[in-house]
């Protein structure tokens, strides 16, 4: 189980944008090529197979958190110390 917990499961915001652009480009390219090839051979199934191959390629390249999607991590602030009680200020009524 230590192997599975050591796998990083996050990507940063810049990586999310890169993954989305890559996914859209792959799906668009494969759909255009699939449509043209299906029209040439007059087989709609060929278009569907090509689009499916593009979907699988896009999923393999964009779904796992590859290191290229984790190059710009956010610097989180340290948590506030909640052990201290807030001081109550007495104001005029």
C-alpha positions, 0 to 999 in steps of 0.5 A: 500500500505504500506504493499507492500512497506515494503516487502524486495525485495533484496537478497545478492550475497551469497544468490543468490549463495545459491538459485541457488545451492538449485534450481539446487539440487531440480530440479536434485533430482526430475528429477532423482526420476521422471525418475525412477518412470516413468520407473517403472510404464511405465508412462511418465506423472508420470515423468512430474508430479514429475518434475513439483512438484519439479519445484513448490517446488524450485520456492517457496523456491528460488524465494521469498527473504527469510531472509536466502538469506539476511544474508550478505548485502553489505556495500555501500559507502556513495555518494560523495557530488556533490554540490561542484564544482571541482577546476580547476588546471591551468597547464603549456602549 
